[in-house]
Amino acid sequence: MNKIVECVPNFSEGKDLALVDDIVSAIKTAKVLDVHSDPDHNRSVVTILGEPEAVKQAAFDLTERAMQLLDVNDHEGEHPFVGVMDVVPFVPVSGISINETSKLAHDFGNDLWKKLKLPVYFYGKAAKKRERGELPDVRRGGYFILRQEIDKPERKPDVGKGLHVTAGAVAVGVRDFLIAYNVNLESQDLDIAKSIAKNIREKSGGLAGVRALGIDLKSKGITQVSINLTDHKMTSLKAVFDEVKKWAGEYQVNVLDSEIVGMIPKEAIFPEMNEHLKLKVVPKLI
């Protein structure tokens, strides 16, 4: 069986699509399955698939090009970030173990520092420190807070030192399939979106495997509950949408529609899903 790995790099540009295309065009060694750009998040999510070394090289080339064209100090966007290449998660798909994938992630991180002088934080199943098991723990406060705290022992990178002057840092991890899912609200009240996000997230006693943020989509004049579903087998997309809709009803706010960022596993779909979730675009399956 061939070893197959998925990688889903997120970089800090989602407004200038020509610039996004330029950065993504650096990928030559693996297949690009999907590119999703959002102007309010000011972020692009790329889904890459292939054999481990080919995917690792593709992620490196993508990172190098992003570093050449972007400056983290100029970046503005609603989504949290720590660098121009904010996060690079590797996902074992077939024929490869978590341990092997973690070694791949560690080798990738070491290459980033050795060749590009980009400091690296390892998270998820590739974490080298217990307190970096979750991505939000690494990204706490975002780039501008990290820049102030980088010399504190608990905030020093796992590989390298300090921050790259224009690229910041990057979080490199290993995880299972994650579904990035956004629900748009017919409201400009950011406090409502933040409250719904708090109510549904696992950390606050909500749904298992759910992380969520309330985000202001200024270009559309609405707000959004931005969700990461880390375990769709434990909590389904339907359950997440229904919970957001329930809380939106409590605040007398309508759910406009929703969107899936990137690709989702086939087993995550359910009958009449597109209609139930009010999806704007039919999701791609992996």
C-alpha positions as CSV (number, residue, x, y, z in Angstrom):
1,M,0.0,0.0,0.0
2,N,1.3,3.4,-0.9
3,K,1.8,5.9,1.9
4,I,-0.5,8.9,1.4
5,V,-0.6,12.1,3.4
6,E,-2.8,15.1,3.3
7,C,-1.5,18.5,4.2
8,V,-3.6,21.6,4.7
9,P,-1.5,24.7,4.9
10,N,-3.2,28.0,5.9
11,F,-1.4,31.2,4.8
12,S,-2.2,34.8,5.6
13,E,-3.7,36.2,2.3
14,G,-7.2,35.9,1.1
15,K,-8.0,39.2,-0.6
16,D,-5.6,39.4,-3.6
17,L,-6.5,36.2,-5.6
18,A,-3.7,36.8,-8.1
19,L,-1.3,36.8,-5.2
20,V,-2.9,33.7,-3.8
21,D,-2.5,32.0,-7.2
22,D,1.2,33.0,-7.3
23,I,1.9,31.5,-3.9
24,V,0.0,28.2,-4.7
25,S,1.7,27.9,-8.0
26,A,4.9,27.1,-6.1
27,I,3.5,23.6,-5.5
28,K,5.0,21.2,-8.1
29,T,5.5,17.9,-6.3
30,A,2.0,17.0,-5.0
31,K,-1.6,17.4,-6.1
32,V,-3.5,20.5,-5.0
33,L,-7.1,19.3,-4.4
34,D,-8.6,22.6,-3.2
35,V,-7.8,26.2,-2.5
36,H,-10.3,28.3,-0.4
37,S,-9.7,32.0,0.1
38,D,-11.7,34.3,2.3
39,P,-11.3,38.1,2.2
40,D,-12.6,38.8,5.7
41,H,-10.5,36.1,7.3
42,N,-7.7,37.3,4.9
43,R,-6.6,33.7,4.7
44,S,-6.3,30.9,2.2
45,V,-6.5,27.2,2.9
46,V,-4.8,24.8,0.5
47,T,-5.4,21.0,0.5
48,I,-2.5,18.9,-0.8
49,L,-2.4,15.2,-1.2
50,G,0.4,12.7,-2.1
51,E,3.2,10.6,-0.9
52,P,4.9,11.9,2.2
53,E,8.2,13.3,0.8
54,A,6.4,14.9,-2.1
55,V,3.8,16.5,0.2
56,K,6.6,17.7,2.5
57,Q,8.4,19.3,-0.4
58,A,5.2,20.9,-1.7
59,A,4.5,22.4,1.8
60,F,8.1,23.7,1.9
61,D,7.9,25.3,-1.5
62,L,4.5,26.9,-0.6
63,T,5.9,28.3,2.6
64,E,9.0,29.7,0.9
65,R,6.9,31.5,-1.7
66,A,4.6,32.9,0.9
67,M,7.6,34.2,2.8
68,Q,8.9,35.9,-0.4
69,L,5.6,37.7,-1.1
70,L,3.9,38.4,2.2
71,D,4.8,40.5,5.3
72,V,3.1,39.5,8.6
73,N,3.5,43.0,10.0
74,D,1.2,44.3,7.3
75,H,-1.4,41.6,7.7
76,E,-4.9,42.4,8.8
77,G,-7.7,39.8,9.1
78,E,-10.4,38.4,11.3
79,H,-8.7,35.0,11.7
80,P,-6.0,34.5,14.4
81,F,-2.5,34.1,13.0
82,V,1.2,33.9,14.0
83,G,2.9,34.2,10.6
84,V,2.5,34.5,6.9
85,M,2.3,30.7,6.8
86,D,0.3,30.4,9.9
87,V,-0.3,26.6,10.3
88,V,0.8,23.5,8.4
89,P,-1.0,20.4,9.6
90,F,-0.2,16.9,8.2
91,V,-2.9,14.2,8.2
92,P,-2.1,10.5,7.7
93,V,-4.5,9.1,5.1
94,S,-3.4,5.6,4.3
95,G,-0.4,3.3,4.8
96,I,1.3,5.6,7.3
97,S,1.2,5.8,11.1
98,I,0.8,8.8,13.4
99,N,4.4,8.3,14.5
100,E,5.7,8.3,10.9
101,T,3.6,11.4,10.1
102,S,5.0,13.1,13.2
103,K,8.5,12.4,12.1
104,L,7.6,13.9,8.7
105,A,6.3,17.0,10.5
106,H,9.4,17.3,12.6
107,D,11.7,17.0,9.6
108,F,9.6,19.6,7.8
109,G,9.9,22.0,10.7
110,N,13.7,21.5,11.0
111,D,14.0,22.3,7.3
112,L,12.0,25.5,7.7
113,W,14.5,26.7,10.3
114,K,17.6,25.4,8.7
115,K,16.9,26.7,5.2
116,L,14.5,29.6,5.7
117,K,15.2,30.7,9.3
118,L,11.5,30.4,10.1
119,P,10.9,29.4,13.8
120,V,8.5,26.5,14.4
121,Y,6.0,25.4,17.0
122,F,5.0,21.8,17.0
123,Y,1.4,21.0,18.0
124,G,-1.2,18.3,18.0
125,K,0.1,14.8,17.8
126,A,3.5,16.2,16.8
127,A,3.7,18.4,19.9
128,K,7.0,18.1,21.9
129,K,5.5,19.9,24.9
130,R,2.3,18.8,26.6
131,E,1.0,22.4,26.7
132,R,1.1,22.6,22.9
133,G,-1.3,19.8,22.3
134,E,-3.9,22.1,20.9
135,L,-3.4,24.7,18.1
136,P,-5.1,27.6,20.1
137,D,-2.5,27.0,22.9
138,V,0.2,27.8,20.4
139,R,-1.5,30.7,18.7
140,R,-2.7,32.3,22.0
141,G,-3.0,36.1,21.5
142,G,-1.9,35.9,17.9
143,Y,1.2,37.3,16.2
144,F,1.3,40.7,17.9
145,I,1.1,39.3,21.4
146,L,3.6,36.6,20.5
147,R,6.0,39.2,19.4
148,Q,5.9,40.8,22.9
149,E,6.2,37.4,24.7
150,I,8.6,35.5,22.4
151,D,11.4,35.7,25.0
152,K,9.4,34.1,27.7
153,P,10.4,30.4,28.3
154,E,6.9,29.1,27.7
155,R,6.6,30.9,24.4
156,K,9.9,30.1,22.8
157,P,9.7,28.1,19.5
158,D,10.4,24.4,19.4
159,V,12.8,24.9,16.5
160,G,14.8,28.2,16.0
161,K,14.6,31.3,18.1
162,G,12.9,34.7,18.0
163,L,10.6,35.6,15.1
164,H,11.3,36.0,11.5
165,V,11.3,39.7,10.8
166,T,8.6,39.5,8.0
167,A,7.2,35.9,8.3
168,G,6.7,35.6,12.1
169,A,6.5,31.9,13.0
170,V,4.6,28.8,11.9
171,A,2.7,26.1,13.7
172,V,3.4,22.6,12.3
173,G,1.3,19.7,13.5
174,V,-0.2,16.3,13.0
175,R,-3.9,15.7,13.4
176,D,-6.8,13.6,12.2
177,F,-9.3,15.0,9.7
178,L,-10.6,18.3,10.7
179,I,-13.6,20.1,9.2
180,A,-13.4,23.8,9.0
181,Y,-17.0,25.1,9.0
182,N,-18.5,28.6,9.0
183,V,-22.1,29.6,9.8
184,N,-23.2,33.0,8.7
185,L,-25.7,35.0,10.8
186,E,-28.1,37.7,9.6
187,S,-26.8,40.2,12.2
188,Q,-24.0,42.8,12.6
189,D,-23.9,42.2,16.4
190,L,-20.5,40.6,17.0
191,D,-21.3,39.9,20.6
192,I,-24.1,37.6,19.5
193,A,-21.7,35.6,17.3
194,K,-19.1,35.4,20.0
195,S,-21.7,34.3,22.5
196,I,-23.0,31.5,20.2
197,A,-19.4,30.4,19.6
198,K,-18.8,30.2,23.4
199,N,-22.0,28.3,23.9
200,I,-21.2,25.6,21.3
201,R,-17.4,25.1,21.9
202,E,-16.3,22.1,23.9
203,K,-14.0,24.2,26.1
204,S,-17.0,26.1,27.5
205,G,-19.1,22.9,28.0
206,G,-20.6,22.7,24.6
207,L,-20.3,20.1,21.8
208,A,-17.4,17.6,21.9
209,G,-14.7,18.3,19.4
210,V,-15.9,21.8,18.6
211,R,-13.8,24.9,18.6
212,A,-15.5,28.2,17.6
213,L,-15.0,31.9,17.3
214,G,-17.3,34.8,16.6
215,I,-16.1,36.8,13.6
216,D,-17.2,40.1,12.0
217,L,-17.5,39.9,8.2
218,K,-17.3,43.6,7.5
219,S,-17.4,43.2,3.7
220,K,-20.8,41.5,3.9
221,G,-22.3,43.4,6.8
222,I,-22.9,40.2,8.8
223,T,-21.2,38.1,11.4
224,Q,-20.1,34.5,11.5
225,V,-19.6,31.6,13.8
226,S,-16.3,30.1,12.6
227,I,-15.9,26.5,13.7
228,N,-13.3,23.8,13.7
229,L,-14.8,20.3,14.1
230,T,-12.0,18.1,15.3
231,D,-14.0,14.9,15.5
232,H,-16.9,14.5,13.1
233,K,-17.6,11.0,14.4
234,M,-18.2,12.3,17.9
235,T,-20.2,15.4,16.8
236,S,-21.7,15.5,13.4
237,L,-22.0,18.6,11.1
238,K,-25.7,18.4,11.5
239,A,-25.5,18.6,15.3
240,V,-23.2,21.6,15.0
241,F,-25.5,23.5,12.6
242,D,-28.5,22.6,14.7
243,E,-26.9,23.9,17.9
244,V,-25.9,27.2,16.2
245,K,-29.4,27.6,14.8
246,K,-30.9,26.9,18.3
247,W,-28.7,29.6,19.9
248,A,-29.3,32.0,17.1
249,G,-33.1,31.5,17.7
250,E,-32.5,32.4,21.4
251,Y,-31.0,35.7,20.2
252,Q,-33.8,36.2,17.6
253,V,-31.2,36.0,14.7
254,N,-31.6,34.1,11.5
255,V,-29.0,31.7,10.0
256,L,-28.3,32.9,6.5
257,D,-26.2,30.0,5.2
258,S,-23.0,28.1,5.9
259,E,-19.8,27.0,4.2
260,I,-17.3,24.2,4.5
261,V,-13.7,25.3,4.0
262,G,-11.6,22.9,2.1
263,M,-12.6,19.2,1.9
264,I,-14.4,16.8,4.1
265,P,-14.3,13.0,4.6
266,K,-17.0,11.1,2.8
267,E,-18.2,9.6,6.0
268,A,-19.1,13.1,7.3
269,I,-21.9,13.6,4.8
270,F,-25.6,12.8,5.5
271,P,-28.8,12.7,3.4
272,E,-30.0,16.1,2.2
273,M,-26.9,17.7,3.9
274,N,-26.6,20.6,1.5
275,E,-30.2,21.8,2.1
276,H,-30.1,21.2,5.9
277,L,-26.9,23.1,6.3
278,K,-27.9,25.8,3.9
279,L,-24.5,25.3,2.1
280,K,-23.6,28.0,-0.4
281,V,-21.2,25.6,-2.3
282,V,-21.4,21.8,-2.5
283,P,-18.4,20.5,-0.5
284,K,-15.6,18.5,-2.1
285,L,-15.0,15.0,-0.6
286,I,-11.7,13.4,0.2
